[in-house]
């Protein structure tokens, strides 16, 4: 598929088609199951010509899973997502369970500081329109590589 907009503005990178499907594309790059990674990095790869695929087990992190439409991937977030988005959860991090988790996720103790306090973060999070798509995979693919009959749900212009 060709993009008239991309051609008109002489985009450096390809528009990226986002496809929901139950069929995993062969040869697509994918994060390893259970590993941490960023969906934005694979969006960049797709804009440069590669095809990337995500599943509920290969979305890289809870934010990636939620952003891809795999539902509320924060349900069991260690220490509570409202603390992570604000000023951390020192009490949880000092608990026996927390000590083991914080070794791999040191940012839990101090939080990301996106919002001023856990109460504000909880209100923000509860207002998010989390979608849970009825498909197994989300595919990022250069728009020009769409096969006949493939219909993107979204087209991303970088």
N, C-alpha and C positions, 0 to 999 in steps of 0.2 A: 504494500500500500504506500502511496506517495502522499506527502504532506505539502499542500500548497502554501501553508503558512511557513513551514520550515524553509521551503525554497525561496519564498518572497523575502524573508528576513535573513537569508543566507546563514542559517544556523551552522555552527561548527560541528555539532554533534547531532546524531540521529534522534528524532523523537522516539520515546519509548512507549510501546504498547504494554498495558497491564491487562493480563488475561486471567480469568478464573476458569479452572478446568479440573477434571478428574483424571486427566491423562498426563503423566509426567513426560516432558519432552526429552528425547534422547540427546545426549551430548551437552546438556545444559550445566552450567556451573551451579553449585549448591553448597551451602554451609554444611559442615558435618553435624550429624545429629548430636544435640546436647552441647555443642560448642558455642562460644560467644562470637558474635560477628555483627556487622552492620548492614542492614538492608540498603542503606544509601550507597555503600561501596559497590554493591552489585547493581544498583541503578546506574551508577557511573559506568560500570562494565557494559551494561546493555546499551547505553548511549554510544559506546565505542564499538559496537558490533557484536557483542556476545549475547547469548540467551542465558538467563538466570531463572532458577526455580526455587520456590519456598514451600514448605509444608508446615504443619503445626509443630513438628519436631525439629525443623531446620530453619526457624525464623530468627535465630541469632540471640534474641533477648526478649524479655516481656514487652518492651516498647515496640520492637519489630513485629512481634506476633499480633499485638493489638492494632498497630498501624496497617498491617496487611489484611486485617479483617478476620482474624482467627479468634475473636471473642475477647472476654476478659481474661487475659493472660497474667493478670496481677493477683488473682485470688489467693495464692499462697506465697506472696512476696515476703521474703524474710524480714521480720520486724515491722511490716506494714508499709504500703506504698506511700501513705500520707507522710510518714517520717522521712522516707527516702527523698521525696520531692521537696521537703522543707529542710529542717535542721537536724536530721538524723535521729537515731534511737540508741543512745548510749547504754541505757538499761538493757535492751535486748542484746547488744553487742558484748556486754559483760557477762551474759548468761552462758551456761555450758553449751547450749546449742549455738548461740550467737558467736561465741569465740571461734568455733570451727568454720562458720560461714564467713565471718569477717576476714579471715585469712585470704579468701579468694575475692572478696568484695569489700575492700577497705572503705569505700565510699559510704557504706551503710552507717558508719558511726557518726559522721558529720552531715550526711545528706547532700543533696545536689544544690540546695538553696534556690530552687526555682520559685518557691512560694514562701511567704514569711513564717508560717507556722503550720503544724499538722492539721489544725482545724480548717484553715483556709485551703490547704492541699486536699483534704478530704472532700470539701464542698466542690472544689474544682474537679476532682476525679469522678465524683458521683454524677456530675453534669456531662461527662464525656459521652458522645454518642457511639459507644462501642458496638461494632457490627460483628456478627458471626456468620460468615458466608457459608453456604451449603456446598462447598467445593473442597477438594482435597489439596489442590495446589493453586498458588499464585505465580504467574510467570511474567518476567520482565523480558521484553523482546524488542529489538530494533523494529520500528514501524515498517520499514521497507522489506523486512523478512517475514511478514505475515503471510501465511499460506491462504489459498483461496478458501473462503468460508470462515476463517478466523475473525472474530469480532472482539476488539478490545473493549474493556469496561471503561478504561481511562487511557488517555494519551498524555504523557508527561513531556513538556518542552523544557529543556535545560538551557 
